[in-house]
Amino acid sequence: MTAQKHVIVVGAGIVGASAAWHLADAGARVTVIDAAGIGGVATPNSFAWINASWGNPEPYFRLRMRSMAEWRRLADAVPSIPLSWCGGLCWDLPPVELEVFAAGHSAWGYGIRRVGTAEIESIEPRLAAPPGFALHVAGEGAVEPVAACRALLNAAGRHGAVIHTAVPVERLLLEGGRVVGVDIAGNRVTADEVVLAAGAGALALAASAGFDVPISTPPGLLIHSRPYERLLNGIVLAERAHIRQSADGRIVAGADFGGAEPGTEPAETADALFAEVKAMITGAEGLEFDLYTIGYRPTPADGFPMIGRPADLAGIYVAVMHSGVTLAPAVGLFVAEEILSGRRDPLLAPYGADRFG
Ligand SMILES: Cc1cc2nc3c(=O)[nH]c(=O)nc-3n(C[C@H](O)[C@H](O)[C@H](O)COP(=O)(O)OP(=O)(O)OC[C@H]3O[C@@H](n4cnc5c(N)ncnc54)[C@H](O)[C@@H]3O)c2cc1C
């Protein structure tokens, strides 16, 4: 890989933090710029479940599986990342669909086990009403995403990366048909390449250079309890709620992992969800509500990641996606490889940033 390239990464959420670490680790000179702080905008409001679970076509499943493996590599390289391979227990599908998911994903190599009530009770002894049948994937996990961003950017800093927070990028700089840097409050900062890992902010920055990042930002509400004694061992994906317990003991839950629809009265939505979740766990009588969050998922028009260069424009590399928590390690690695050595990982073939024309 070329050691001397200067790369600006716009965004210090989980995608930008991973891209920055991989680029700096591979020898690039890296400057990270974020309008807010380290940890992102969508990232702190994420359920942060690492998975390659149901509902995805095989190429996307393969990318997610690869990224699950890359999380292990990344956590070895940056051991302060708070990552837990706690497993996921799922019965949030009608039984027939659960069977179809199990058969299909098992054939693809996803480590799914069918478990009955007795085993469910041994995996999650505090469930008030364990189902008769669920699927367990021991290889799924969760990460504390903001702490992971900090760990990655601290480690990138040790490789010489410079991180600027509270600095909005106003527009991309175009010269001779290529992006040559960014404009910050009228000041030009130039680089060999700009990585656009700005989540929902990518839309406006892309427009400033005349290309399109067609994304929507659907909201998702999660509730967070105050820290409490250990109630859950892993991720629980039940019909009425998806729940996990964070490293600091908080119960985090949504109507699904992408968050509940907040509705017109989000505080009421949160209260109802909290009551529901509390009733699902025995021994949770003393569990106290702390707060709810509403996150906005940066979701490209067809639902799949946008990773790569837009059509007919050099100097800019887009990395915008939902499921960025699952995908960050593989995406960071692939971004660094493509920018520094020109090699594009074949897993990215369906997910180019030029596919929308
Ligand atoms: C409720 C919810 C649940 C989710 N659950 C999961 C899950 O279980 N598993 C999973 O894998 N994914 C999940 N996701 C998706 C995942 O959280 C996101 O895909 C991921 O956090 C996106 O990270 P990011 O770094 O691209 O964006 P962000 O975290 O939004 O970071 C982008 C950064 O760019 C900065 N920025 C933007 N514009 C500018 C600018 N002009 N100048 C400078 N900086 C700028 C912002 O300040 C921000 O810090 C969930 C998301 C939500 C909202």
The ligand as an ORCA input file, in Angstrom:
! r2SCAN-3c Opt
* xyz 0 1
  C     -32.489      3.077     16.279
  C     -31.368      2.501     15.472
  C     -31.021      1.172     15.646
  C     -29.978      0.626     14.901
  N     -29.618     -0.668     15.138
  C     -28.573     -1.198     14.472
  C     -28.124     -2.506     14.790
  O     -28.651     -3.165     15.685
  N     -27.063     -2.998     14.095
  C     -26.435     -2.278     13.111
  O     -25.496     -2.782     12.514
  N     -26.839     -1.020     12.817
  C     -27.869     -0.468     13.465
  N     -28.283      0.802     13.207
  C     -27.627      1.538     12.113
  C     -26.303      2.106     12.557
  O     -26.397      2.668     13.825
  C     -25.851      3.150     11.527
  O     -25.797      2.544     10.250
  C     -24.476      3.674     11.871
  O     -24.445      4.179     13.191
  C     -24.074      4.761     10.881
  O     -22.815      5.229     11.285
  P     -22.125      6.415     10.525
  O     -20.781      6.569     11.112
  O     -22.241      6.203      9.055
  O     -23.073      7.687     10.821
  P     -23.172      8.650     12.083
  O     -23.050      7.925     13.352
  O     -24.409      9.451     11.884
  O     -21.903      9.574     11.946
  C     -21.806     10.519     10.899
  C     -20.980     11.685     11.407
  O     -20.786     12.591     10.333
  C     -20.790     13.896     10.872
  N     -21.124     14.848      9.814
  C     -22.237     14.892      9.062
  N     -22.192     15.932      8.225
  C     -21.024     16.586      8.462
  C     -20.397     17.730      7.931
  N     -20.975     18.478      6.972
  N     -19.195     18.107      8.428
  C     -18.581     17.384      9.380
  N     -19.132     16.277      9.936
  C     -20.326     15.882      9.481
  C     -21.856     13.859     11.957
  O     -21.650     14.897     12.918
  C     -21.647     12.474     12.540
  O     -20.810     12.507     13.666
  C     -29.281      1.410     13.951
  C     -29.604      2.761     13.811
  C     -30.624      3.309     14.565
  C     -30.932      4.769     14.438
*
